[in-house]
Amino acid sequence: MKELVRFNMTYMPINFNTTEEIYSLQTTLNDDYDKAGPQDPTTILTDQVVFWALIDGFLFLSIVSGNVLTIVAILMNRRLFSLMSNQFILSLAFSDLFVGTVLPYHMMFYIRPTMGQDFGLCIARLALLTFACTASVLNIIGIAIDRFLAIVYPLHYNKFMTKRFARSIVITSWALATSLSITPVFWNKWEENVEENKWKGKCEFGYVVVPLYVKTIYLPSCFLLFTIMWGFYIKIFTETRKHTKRMRHAENDPPDTWKSVQVLMLVIGSFTISYMPFIIILILNSLFQHYTKTTSIVYKIANSLAIANSAVNPIIYAWKNQEFKKSFGKILKCKTADGDAFELLSGLNARRNVKNSSNATTTQTTTTTTTTTTNKTNNCIEKI
């Protein structure tokens, strides 16, 4: 009996005496293919996977370190914390920090692709990233609202921008981010893809989220937020130019208001550059519903660019705001001199423990250690 066996797109004749020999050879070839092929890619470390893992790892370190530094600077510096505008920057830093903390989980889907086949793990990945990025957008709008009131209505700023109003803006921002990100958990096309055998195990926005959600909720929300953001900025920019011209005409130096507008311009500009490619990809995916390997790569690039925006804001503050720059430098010097990265924060608890332990009985060693830590922390905080 003569059969044809296929090897690398070519056929070669092989003689067999019995059908058992044919079955034996077929079984051997299948076993060899199963061993060599990625039939169960629990963990894959190709060059592409390593590349994206390195990108996400770099973004993780940049985002977390920069935003932790921003948060500590505001909380430890009384001048920074007392400014109402910095409450919005603090909220933005927390949302950007959340983006960074989600990245390791996001990275695991490149290393272990089988995670994308689990509904809960995949939806959690998309929901967490959507929540963090949407919170960043809304917090930037909060900063724009604050600067709008401060520049366009400077005489009424303190009347409008009270602590209660500022907190309501921050809380509303986080609540809207939660509602937008949690919707795909209940409204998605996971079961539809599985039933129609369209599911390829790719845990990406366009594969999982319903196109109607993207068209009617997500994209309109993005365009509305961008319109509000740029509307505030254009009004702020025009008012600042008028005010600067009046000050120059009066032979006075331009106020520091122009510097705050420059910071806002850089924040909004970098945000637009980072997020616009991702939004364009979502529009194209929702319109054409055509997914290829190239589409997946472009999606990853646009997604990484959007995530990278969370690492940019601390750089902008350090570059354009002298008070932030001084605080960053003092925090880093303090941390280097003390040799403990967490001593500054833990010192707050140490100071509180000293006050609370005044009526308690403690050993001499514990008191001495606590006092030493407290003194170091007090000196460090006074420098900041």
N, C-alpha and C positions, 0 to 999 in steps of 0.2 A: 504494500500500500504506500502510495506516495502522497505526502502532504506538503503544504507550503507554510513555513514559519517566518514571521515578519521580524526583521532586525534592522532598526534605524532606517525605515522607509524603503528597504530593499528586501527582496524575497529570494530565498535559497531553497532548493529541493532537498528533502531529507527522507530517507527510506525507513518505514516502520513495518514491522511484521504483524503486530497486533494492535488493537485499539487500546489495550492497557498501556502500551508504551506511549501512545499519543497522550493519554490522560495523565500519565506520569510526568511527561515533559511539560505539559501545560501547567500542572500543579507546581512544578519546580520553578517555572518562569514567573508564575503569579506570586509565589512566596518570595522570590528574589526581588520582584518589583515592590512588594509590600514593605520589605525591609529597607529598600533604597529610597522609595518615594515618600513624600510627606503626607502619608494618609492620616496620621494623627499628630498634627503639628502642635503638641503641647507647648513646646518652647522652641522658637526659631531665632537664630542669631545670624542673619545674613548681613551683608554690608549695608543694605538699606535700613535694616532694623537698628543696627549699631549707630548709623548716622542720625536717625531720628531720636534715638535714646540719648545721644550726646547733645543734640540740640535742646531737647527737653530738660536734660540735666543742667545745662548751662543756664537756661531760662529759670529753672527752679532756684538755683543759687543766687542769681541776680535779683529775682523778684523778692524772695524771702529776705535776703540781707538788706536790700535797699528800703523795703517798706517797714521792716522791723526797726531800722534806724530812724525812719521818719516818725513812727509811732512813739518810740522812746524819746525822741527829741521834743515832740509836742507835750508829752505827759510830764517830762522832767523839767522843761523850761517854762517858768511862770509867764514870761512875756509872750511866748508862742501860744501857750494854752489859754491865756486870757483873751486873745483875739478871737472874735466870733467866726471870722472867715476860716480860721484854722480848724474849727470843728468839722467843717465840710472836707477839708484836706485829710483830717484824721479818719473820717468815715471812708474816704476814697482809698487811703492807705490800707485800711482793714479789708476792703473789697479786693484790692490788688493782692494783698497777702493771701486771701482765700484762693485767688487764682493760682498762686504759687504752690500752695499746699495741696491743691487738687492734681497738680502735674504728675507726681509719682504714680498716682492711680491711673491717670491718662496714659502714661508711658508704658504701663504693664500690658496694655492692649497691643502694642507693637511687639513686645517680647513673647507674650502668650496669646496668640490670635484666637484660641478657643474660648477665651473670656467673652469675645464678641458674640458667641452663640448662646449665651445666657441672657435672658430677657432682663432680669433684675440688674445684673452687672452693667449691661450696655446702657440701659435707661438711666442708671445712676451716673454713669460717665457723662452722658449728654446733658442731664439735668443740672449736675453740679457745675459744669463749665458754663452753661447758659446762665445759671443763677449768678455766678461770680462776674462774668463779663457784663451782664445787664446791670448789675449793681454798680459796676464801674461807670457805665454810661450815665446812669441816673445821678450818681454822686458828682460827676463832672457838671451836669446840669445844675445841681445844687450850688456848686461853686460859681457858675455863671449867674445864677439868680442873686447870690450874695454880692458879687461884684457889680451887677447891674444896679442894685439898690444903693450901693456905696458910692458909685460914680455918677449915676443919673440923678439920684435923689440924696445927696450927701447930708443935707440938713435934716432929713427925716429918717436917716438910716437907723439910728438907735431906737427910734420909735417903732419901726417896722421889724427890724431884725432882732427880736428878743430871743431869749434862750428857748422859750416855749415854741416860737415859730421855727427856729433853727432845728430843734429836735423833731418837730412835726415833719419838716422836709426830709430829714434823714430817715425817720421811721417809714414815711411814705415811699421813699426810694427803695428801701429794703423789702417792703411789702409788695410793691409792684414787681420787683425782680423775682420774688418768690412765686407770685401768681403766674408770671410768664414762663418760668422754668418748670413748674410742676404740671402744667397743662399736658405736655407730651407723655407724661406718665400714664394718663388715662386716655389720651387720644393719639394713637400711633397706628402704623400699618404693619406691625410685627406679625400678627396672625395671618394677615392677608398674604404677606410674602412667603410665609411658611406653607400655607395651603396651595399657593400657585407655584411652588418650587422656584420662586424668584430669590429666595434668601441665599446669600453667599457668605454669610458670617461676617460681613463688614459692618462694624459698629460706627457708622458715620451719620451725620445729620440727615443727609438726603436719602439714605436708605431706610431710616427708621421713622422719621417724622412725616406725618401726613402732609402732602402738598397743599391741601386746603388751609391747614394751620399756618404754613409758611406764607401763603398768599394773602390770607385775610387777617392774620393776627401779628405774626412775627415781623414780616417785612414792613407793613404799614406802621407798626410801632417803632421800628428802627428809623424810618423816614420821618416820622413825627418828632422823634427825639432829636434827630440831626437838625431838623428845621428849627425847633425850639432853641437848640444849642447855638446854632449859627445866627439865629435872629437876635438872641441876647448879645452875642459877641459883636455883631455889626453895629448894634445900637451903642454898646459900650465903646467901641472903637471910634465911632463918629463923635460921641460926646467928649471923649478924651482928647481928640484932636482939636476940637473947638476950645476946650478948657486950656490946653497947652498953648494955643495961639494967643489967647487972652493973657496968659501969664507972661509970655514972651513980649507981648506988646506993652505990658506994664513993667518990663525990664526986671522981672523976677525969674528965678530959676524954675523950670518945670517941676511940678510936684512929684512925689513918689508914686502917685497914682499910675503914671505911665509904666513904671516897672511892674506893677501888679497886672496891668493889661498885657504886657509882654509875656508874663508867666502864663496867663490865661490863654493867650494866643498860641503859645507853644504846646500847652496841654491839649487844647482842642485840635490844633493842627496835627500833632503827632497821633492823636486818637483817630482822626479822620483818615490819615494815611494808612494806619494800621488796620482799621476795620473795614474800609471800603472794599478792598479785594474780596474779603470773606462774604460781604453782603452781595457783591456781584455774582460770586459763585453760587450762593443760595438762590438768587433770582434765576440764573441759567438752569440750575438743577430742577427748580420747581416748574419751569416752563417746558423744558425739553425731556426731562426724565430719562436721560441717556447717560449711563455710567460706564466708563472704561477705566483702564489702568491709568491712563493719563489724567482723567478727571479726578481719580483718587489722589494722585500725587499733587495736583494743583490744589485740591482741597486741603491737604496736609500743610502745604506751604502757606496758604492763606490763613489757616487756623493758627499756625505757629506765629505768623506775623501779628495777628490779632492779640494773641497771648503775650507777645513781647512788649506790647504797649504798657503792661503792668510794671515793667522794669524801668520804663522811661521817666515816669513822673518824679521819683526821688532824685534823679539826675537833674531834672529841670529845676527843682527847688534848690538843690545845692549850687547850681550854676547861677541862678538869677536872684536868689534870696539870701542876703548876707547873714540874716539871723539863723536861718537853717544851716548855712555853711559853717558858722561858728559852732552851733550846737553839735553838728555831726563830728567836727574835729575834736571837740572837747569830750564827747562820748567815747570816741575811738582812743583818745589819749588816756582817758580814765580807765578804759577797759584794759589797755596795754600795760599801764602802770600797775594796776592791781593784780593782773594776771588771772582774772576770773571773769569770764564773759557774762555771767549772770549775777555778779556781785551787786551791780547797780540796782537791779530790780529786786533782788532778794533783800537788799538793805532796807527797803521800805517795810518789809515784814519785821526786820530786826528792830527798826525804830519803834514799830508798834508793839513789839514784844517787850521792849524796855519799859514802855509806859504801863503796859498791862501787868508787868511783873513787879511793880513797885510795892504791891500789897501781898505778894506771894513770897514764899520762902524758897530760895534757890541756892545752889552751891556757889562757892567763890570762883571756881573754874568757869562755870557757865556764865556767870556775870561778867567776868573779865573778857571772855571770848565774844559775847554779845556786844559789849561796850566797844571793843576794838573794831568789830565789823560795822557798828553804827557810826563810829567816828570816821572810818574810811568812806562810808556811804555819804555822810553829811558833807565831808570835804569835796567828794566827787560831785554831788548835786549842787553845792554852792558854786563850783566852777562852771557848771552848765548854766 
